Amino acid sequence: MLAFSEACERNKQPILDKLRTELAGSSRVLEIGSGTGQHAVHFARHLRHLEWQPTDRAENLPDLAARIAEEGTPNLRPPLELDVLHRPWPRVTADAVYSANTLHIMSWPEVEAFFSGVGLVLAAGGVLVVYGPFRYAGRFTSESNAAFDRSLRERDPASGIRDIEAVNRLAEAQGLALTADHAMPANNQLLVWTRDATVSID
């Protein structure tokens, strides 16, 4: 039986509705933290102009690979191992990077490594799309998010819902400008950053 996430099943269509616009000009997407692969399969199936590259940490690759083998489309690549803390990242140059429900389960050093890694792989003029819950000016957008943050920190004190201002500073350090902040169901956001077209990858 394939690994399954109820949350992914609920949010995949609302996210896809936004990606149709936000990734309309993209061709190669690197997904960080693909998990069960439900997003990767759904988005690749409906966005056939994209080559979708899923990734995850080593312990999650067997479940991810199983779903892609069973349900994947030709534009969905076999998954690669990627841990944001481990360098070098896979040698993939992408004009879009996508990640969902990852920043709040990472430690802050991992969040920093996430953005510095994106800075190394994202092409000039590319876009970064991140889905999940965020705080604004130190405030939660709902009581349910505050409760979720408490549960995260009880399980792992290094995790927790991130402040959008702090995350945006990391993005700006990589030449990324916040171009969209979409309110999504269940008190989540879809954040979109665009990289300056003059930025070059070393």
For each residue, the residues with C-beta under 8 A, 3 or more apart:
1: 4
2: 36 63 66 67 70 71
3: 35 36 37 63 64 66 67
4: 1 9 36 38
5: 8 9 35 36 38
6: 9 10
7: 10 11 101
8: 5 11 12 35 36 38 39 100
9: 4 5 6 12 38
10: 6 7 185 186
11: 7 8 14 15 100 131 184 185 186 188
12: 8 9 15 16 38 39 42 43
13: 16 17 42
14: 11 17 18 184 185
15: 11 12 18 19 39 43 100 131 184 190
16: 12 13 19 20 42 43 46 47
17: 13 14 20
18: 14 15 21 22 182 184 190
19: 15 16 22 23 43 47 98 129
20: 16 17 23 24 46 47
21: 18 24
22: 18 19 127 129 180 190 192
23: 19 20 26 29 47 50 96 98 127 129
24: 20 21
25:
26: 23 29 50 95 96 126 127
27: 49 50 51 95
28: 50 51 53 92 93 94 95 96
29: 23 26 43 50 51 52 53 94 95 96 97 98
30: 53 55 92 94 96 97 98 121
31: 34 39 40 52 53 54 55 97 98 99
32: 55 82 84 97 98 99 102 114 118
33: 55 56 99 100 101 102
34: 31 37 39 40 54 55 56 60 64 79
35: 3 5 8 38 39 56 60 64 101
36: 2 3 4 5 8 63 64 67
37: 3 34 40 41 54 63 64 67 68 71 79
38: 4 5 8 9 12 35 41 42 67
39: 8 12 15 31 34 35 42 43 98 100
40: 31 34 37 43 44 52 54 64 67 68 72 76
41: 37 38 44 45 67 68 71 72 73 76
42: 12 13 16 38 39 45 46
43: 12 15 16 19 29 39 40 46 47 50 52 98
44: 40 41 47 48 50 52 72 73 75 76
45: 41 42 48 73 76
46: 16 20 42 43
47: 16 19 20 23 43 44 50 52
48: 44 45 73 75
49: 27
50: 23 26 27 28 29 43 44 47 75 96
51: 27 28 29 75 77
52: 29 31 40 43 44 47 75 76 77
53: 28 29 30 31 77 80 92 94
54: 31 34 37 40 64 68 76 77 79 80
55: 30 31 32 33 34 79 80 81 82 90
56: 33 34 35 60 61 64 79 81 82
57: 60 61 81 82 83
58: 61 81 83
59:
60: 34 35 56 57 63 64
61: 56 57 58 64 65 79 81
62: 65 66
63: 2 3 36 37 60 66 67
64: 3 34 35 36 37 40 54 56 60 61 67 68 79
65: 61 62 68 69 78 79
66: 2 3 62 63 69 70
67: 2 3 36 37 38 40 41 63 64 70 71 72
68: 37 40 41 54 64 65 71 72 76 78 79
69: 65 66 72
70: 2 66 67
71: 2 37 41 67 68
72: 40 41 44 67 68 69 76
73: 41 44 45 48 76
74:
75: 44 48 50 51 52
76: 40 41 44 45 52 54 68 72 73
77: 51 52 53 54 80
78: 65 68
79: 34 37 54 55 56 61 64 65 68
80: 53 54 55 77 90 92
81: 55 56 57 58 61 90
82: 32 55 56 57 86 89 90
83: 57 58 86
84: 32 89 106 110 113 114 117
85: 109 110 113
86: 82 83 89
87: 117
88: 91
89: 82 84 86 92 117 120 121
90: 55 80 81 82
91: 88
92: 28 30 53 80 89 121
93: 28 121 123 201
94: 28 29 30 53 97 121 122 123 126
95: 26 27 28 29 122 123 125 126 127
96: 23 26 28 29 30 50 122 126 127 128 129
97: 29 30 31 32 94 118 121 122 126 127 128 129
98: 19 23 29 30 31 32 39 43 128 129 130 131
99: 31 32 33 102 103 114 129 130 131
100: 8 11 15 33 39 130 131 132
101: 7 33 35 104 105 131 132
102: 32 33 99 105 106 114 130 132
103: 99 106 111 114 130 132 162 167
104: 101 132 133 149 152 159 160 161 162
105: 101 102 152 156 159
106: 84 102 103 110 111 114 159
107: 110 111 156 158 159
108: 111 112 158
109: 85 112 113
110: 84 85 106 107 113 114
111: 103 106 107 108 114 115 162 167 170
112: 108 109 115 116 170
113: 84 85 109 110 116 117
114: 32 84 99 102 103 106 110 111 117 118
115: 111 112 118 119 167 170 171 173 174
116: 112 113 119 120 170 174
117: 84 87 89 113 114 120 121
118: 32 97 114 115 121 122 128 174 176
119: 115 116 122 173 174 175 176
120: 89 116 117 201 202
121: 30 89 92 93 94 97 117 118 201
122: 94 95 96 97 118 119 126 128 174 176 195 201
123: 93 94 95 126 195 201
124: 195 196 197 198 199 200 201
125: 95 194 195 196 197
126: 26 94 95 96 97 122 123 194 195
127: 22 23 26 95 96 97 179 192 193 194 195
128: 96 97 98 118 122 171 176 192 193 194 195
129: 19 22 23 96 97 98 99 190 191 192
130: 98 99 100 102 103 167 190 191 193
131: 11 15 98 99 100 101 184 188 189 190 191
132: 100 101 102 103 104 161 188 189
133: 104 140 141 145 148 149 161 187 188 189
134: 141 161 162 163 164 167 189 191
135: 138 139 140 141 145 161 162 163 164
136: 139 141 163 164 165
137: 163 165
138: 135 163
139: 135 136
140: 133 135 143 145 146 149 161
141: 133 134 135 136 145 187 189
142: 145 146 187
143: 140 146 147
144: 147 148 186 187
145: 133 135 140 141 142 148 149 161 187
146: 140 142 143 149 150
147: 143 144 150 151
148: 133 144 145 151 152 161
149: 104 133 140 145 146 152 153 160 161
150: 146 147 153 154
151: 147 148 154 155
152: 104 105 148 149 155 156 159 160 161
153: 149 150 156 157 159 160
154: 150 151
155: 151 152 159
156: 105 107 152 153 159
157: 153
158: 107 108
159: 104 105 106 107 152 153 155 156
160: 104 149 152 153
161: 104 132 133 134 135 140 145 148 149 152
162: 103 104 111 134 135 166 167
163: 134 135 136 137 138 166 167
164: 134 135 136 167 168 181 189 191
165: 136 137 168 169
166: 162 163 169 170
167: 103 111 115 130 134 162 163 164 170 171 191
168: 164 165 171 172 178
169: 165 166 172 173
170: 111 112 115 116 166 167 173 174
171: 115 128 167 168 174 176 177 178 193
172: 168 169 175 176 177
173: 115 119 169 170
174: 115 116 118 119 122 170 171 195
175: 119 172 195 196 199
176: 118 119 122 128 171 172 193 194 195 196
177: 171 172 193 194 195 196
178: 168 171 181 191 192 193
179: 127 192 193 194
180: 22 190 191 192
181: 164 178 189 190 191 192
182: 18 189 190 191 192
183: 189
184: 11 14 15 18 131 188 189 190
185: 10 11 14 188
186: 10 11 144
187: 133 141 142 144 145
188: 11 131 132 133 184 185
189: 131 132 133 134 141 164 181 182 183 184
190: 15 18 22 129 130 131 180 181 182 184
191: 129 130 131 134 164 167 178 180 181 182
192: 22 127 128 129 178 179 180 181 182
193: 127 128 130 171 176 177 178 179
194: 125 126 127 128 176 177 179
195: 122 123 124 125 126 127 128 174 175 176 177 199
196: 124 125 175 176 177 199
197: 124 125
198: 124
199: 124 175 195 196
200: 124
201: 93 120 121 122 123 124
202: 120
